[in-house]
Amino acid sequence: MEKNNDHGRFFTVEQTCDVMCLHFAIQPEYFPGMLADIVDELWSFLSDQKKRPSKALVLYPPPGILSPDRFEKVLAAHGIVCSNEPIHQQDPMARRAIEQDFMREINASHRLIKGIRRIDDFVVAALSGKTVLSLFGPALACDLRLVSKDFMLINRMPYSKFTPWGALPWFLSRILGRAKAWALLAEEKDINAEQALDLGLVDKIVPADQLKGTSITLAQIGTIRPRTLKQAMSHVDASLEQYLEIEKSLFLSSFEQHSTKFSEGGDHIL
């Protein structure tokens, strides 16, 4: 099995056949703007597909990188302390600086989510350990979520009093329905791996030592699916008339891909 490893500041890229694996590294300290730098480096790797052609992508955040402790350190880096105590009046200039820092972080998370949704590759998120629910949006943007048995979603939004970002309410409403999504977000309740599976927030649970191997296998299975299927699913929220128009172009695109494979001696069966 051919492998090719590249190292960046924030993660290591491992190429295995048709699957690109991105292993994110835990940084000793968080600094404002780090998320934007991570996203920049990520898309720098992904934009270089000609040198490392792939049909699937697996994202590996290390255990603890999205934990409650880590989340509080991120907020502390911006001068904010998570507590139930009332927020004291801040100097307007200082408050504005904090708001601008957060907007950069939120914009970076939006770029990440849009990129995952738009990329043709089949994308798998492989997660373990504790994850703050409000940081789960990018994982929900992926095509499949695989977690280890120790995975747990921690809801601290009622406690922190921050509105969730990363399109979390948008994704949850489509998975659970509006009423259940509201109840989940409003209640400070942890969700273990089995509960997340029952809710449809994750797709499969495996032992921690099988997380990497299984995620690569599932990603390879995902490469067999038509690449236009992901694009079709991303437009299901459009009106029926709009979707039917989009469907035509997607079918023609898949037909062209199939014709190319046929002419190259590939699979002859749709």
C-alpha positions as a printed Julia matrix, in Angstrom:
270×3 Matrix{Float64}:
   0.0    0.0     0.0
   1.68   3.19   -1.2
   2.07   5.96    1.32
   3.26   9.53    1.06
   3.67  11.78    4.1
   3.77  15.57    4.2
   4.2   17.65    7.35
   2.68  21.04    7.99
   2.59  23.33   10.97
  -0.78  22.09   12.18
  -1.15  18.61   10.75
   0.46  15.71    8.91
  -0.91  14.46    5.59
  -0.75  10.74    4.86
  -1.72   9.55    1.37
  -2.88   5.93    1.16
  -4.11   4.88   -2.28
  -7.25   6.94   -2.97
  -7.55   8.24    0.62
  -5.89  11.35    2.07
  -5.61  11.27    5.88
  -5.08  14.52    7.78
  -3.83  14.14   11.35
  -4.22  17.38   13.29
  -1.58  18.17   15.9
  -2.3   19.62   19.34
  -0.57  22.97   19.75
   0.98  23.78   23.16
  -0.95  27.04   23.41
  -3.83  28.6    21.56
  -3.45  32.08   20.1
  -6.12  34.29   18.49
  -6.29  33.66   14.77
  -4.97  30.08   14.99
  -8.14  28.61   13.47
  -7.77  30.87   10.43
  -4.15  29.7    10.03
  -5.24  26.06   10.32
  -7.89  26.48    7.63
  -5.39  28.26    5.35
  -2.93  25.38    5.69
  -5.66  22.81    5.18
  -6.81  24.29    1.9
  -3.21  24.71    0.8
  -2.88  20.93    0.97
  -6.28  20.22   -0.57
  -5.72  22.59   -3.49
  -2.68  20.55   -4.53
  -4.73  17.55   -5.68
  -2.69  16.97   -8.86
   0.34  15.93   -6.83
  -1.66  13.77   -4.43
  -4.83  12.67   -6.24
  -7.47  11.31   -3.88
 -11.14  10.46   -3.89
 -11.69  10.53   -0.13
 -10.5   12.54    2.84
 -10.3   11.49    6.51
  -9.95  14.15    9.23
  -8.37  13.1    12.54
  -8.65  15.71   15.31
  -6.57  14.34   18.21
  -8.38  13.48   21.47
  -8.87  16.58   23.62
  -8.37  19.19   20.9
 -12.11  20.01   21.05
 -12.57  19.29   24.77
 -14.24  21.66   27.28
 -10.83  22.5    28.79
  -9.49  23.39   25.37
 -12.59  25.43   24.61
 -12.15  27.47   27.79
  -8.5   28.09   26.88
  -9.62  29.4    23.48
 -12.02  31.8    25.18
  -9.37  32.78   27.72
  -7.0   33.64   24.86
  -9.59  36.21   23.82
  -9.9   37.55   27.36
 -13.17  35.77   28.18
 -13.79  33.52   31.18
 -16.57  30.91   31.07
 -18.71  31.29   34.17
 -22.22  31.99   35.35
 -21.07  35.28   36.79
 -22.38  38.43   35.06
 -20.03  39.86   32.44
 -18.58  43.15   33.68
 -18.71  46.21   31.5
 -15.65  46.33   29.27
 -13.81  49.18   27.7
 -15.44  49.74   24.26
 -12.09  49.5    22.46
 -11.19  46.25   24.2
 -14.64  44.84   23.51
 -14.34  45.75   19.84
 -10.95  44.02   19.59
 -12.41  40.84   21.14
 -15.36  40.94   18.73
 -13.01  41.26   15.75
 -10.91  38.32   16.96
 -14.0   36.16   17.29
 -15.3   37.2    13.88
 -12.04  36.0    12.34
 -12.44  32.66   14.11
 -16.07  32.31   13.07
 -15.29  33.27    9.47
 -12.57  30.61    9.43
 -15.01  27.97   10.69
 -17.47  29.04    7.97
 -14.76  28.64    5.32
 -14.0   25.18    6.65
 -17.65  24.09    6.56
 -18.28  25.49    3.08
 -15.11  23.85    1.82
 -16.06  20.45    3.22
 -19.53  20.7     1.69
 -18.25  21.78   -1.71
 -15.34  19.38   -2.09
 -16.06  16.46   -4.43
 -14.15  14.01   -2.23
 -15.99  11.78    0.24
 -15.12  13.2     3.68
 -14.96  11.19    6.92
 -14.5   12.68   10.4
 -12.83  10.27   12.86
 -13.33  11.52   16.42
 -12.49  10.36   19.93
 -12.63  11.72   23.46
 -14.66  14.69   24.68
 -15.9   17.25   22.16
 -17.68  20.51   22.95
 -21.04  20.42   21.17
 -20.7   24.01   19.93
 -17.55  22.97   17.99
 -19.22  19.97   16.33
 -20.49  21.85   13.25
 -17.54  21.02   10.93
 -17.91  17.31   11.76
 -21.61  17.48   10.84
 -20.58  18.99    7.49
 -18.69  15.77    6.68
 -20.29  12.89    4.79
 -19.72  10.37    7.58
 -18.75  10.52   11.26
 -16.91   7.64   12.9
 -16.21   7.79   16.65
 -14.48   5.72   19.29
 -16.34   4.29   22.28
 -15.01   7.04   24.58
 -16.45   9.81   22.38
 -18.73  12.26   24.17
 -20.41  15.53   23.2
 -20.32  18.1    26.01
 -22.97  20.82   25.94
 -21.79  23.97   27.7
 -23.81  26.49   25.72
 -26.4   27.28   28.41
 -23.49  27.69   30.84
 -21.24  29.8    28.6
 -24.21  31.86   27.28
 -22.66  31.96   23.81
 -24.74  31.37   20.7
 -23.48  28.23   18.93
 -21.56  28.78   15.72
 -20.38  26.58   12.88
 -23.97  26.15   11.58
 -24.69  23.79   14.48
 -28.44  24.64   14.8
 -28.77  24.38   10.99
 -27.29  20.87   10.89
 -29.06  19.64   14.03
 -32.47  20.85   12.79
 -32.04  18.81    9.62
 -30.9   15.7    11.47
 -33.23  15.8    14.5
 -36.02  18.18   13.51
 -36.44  21.66   14.88
 -38.08  20.76   18.22
 -35.52  18.09   19.17
 -32.62  20.3    18.07
 -33.92  23.13   20.26
 -34.31  20.81   23.24
 -30.8   19.4    22.81
 -29.17  22.83   22.5
 -31.1   24.35   25.4
 -30.36  21.56   27.88
 -26.93  21.26   29.49
 -26.66  17.54   28.94
 -23.75  15.38   27.81
 -24.24  12.89   24.97
 -22.18   9.69   24.89
 -21.25   7.75   21.76
 -24.26   5.4    21.9
 -26.69   8.28   22.38
 -25.05  10.22   19.52
 -25.48   7.15   17.3
 -29.16   6.8    18.27
 -29.72  10.5    17.48
 -28.05  10.17   14.08
 -25.22  12.57   14.98
 -22.59   9.89   14.28
 -22.67   6.92   11.92
 -20.53   4.24   13.55
 -18.78   3.44   16.85
 -15.56   1.42   17.04
 -12.88   0.67   19.65
 -10.22   3.4    19.8
  -7.52   1.13   18.31
  -9.71   0.49   15.25
 -10.57   4.12   14.55
  -7.93   4.75   11.89
  -8.23   1.43   10.06
 -12.02   1.52    9.97
 -12.14   5.16    8.88
  -9.86   4.42    5.92
 -11.97   1.4     4.95
 -15.18   3.46    5.08
 -13.51   6.24    3.1
 -12.47   3.72    0.43
 -16.05   2.45    0.26
 -17.17   6.07   -0.14
 -14.95   6.46   -3.21
 -17.12   3.9    -5.03
 -20.17   6.15   -4.81
 -20.91   8.6    -7.64
 -19.15  11.89   -6.85
 -22.26  13.77   -7.95
 -24.31  12.08   -5.2
 -22.77  14.37   -2.59
 -23.62  17.41   -4.72
 -27.2   16.19   -5.11
 -27.59  15.78   -1.34
 -26.22  19.27   -0.75
 -29.12  20.74   -2.76
 -32.01  18.9    -1.12
 -33.01  22.06    0.77
 -33.68  23.9    -2.49
 -37.21  24.16   -3.85
 -38.37  21.2    -5.95
 -38.19  23.28   -9.12
 -34.62  24.38   -8.37
 -33.58  20.85   -7.45
 -34.97  19.38  -10.68
 -32.91  21.85  -12.7
 -29.79  21.04  -10.66
 -30.49  17.32  -11.1
 -30.15  17.61  -14.89
 -26.66  19.11  -14.72
 -25.58  16.6   -12.09
 -26.78  13.69  -14.21
 -24.95  15.02  -17.26
 -21.82  15.41  -15.15
 -22.07  11.83  -13.87
 -22.78  10.63  -17.42
 -19.6   12.32  -18.66
 -17.58  10.75  -15.85
 -19.03   7.33  -16.67
 -18.3    7.8   -20.39
 -14.7    8.69  -19.58
 -14.3    5.52  -17.5
 -15.91   3.48  -20.28
 -13.49   4.86  -22.9
 -10.56   4.12  -20.55
 -11.71   0.53  -20.08
 -13.22   1.1   -16.65
 -16.43  -0.24  -15.14
 -19.16  -0.59  -17.8
 -22.09  -0.74  -15.42
 -23.92   2.35  -14.12
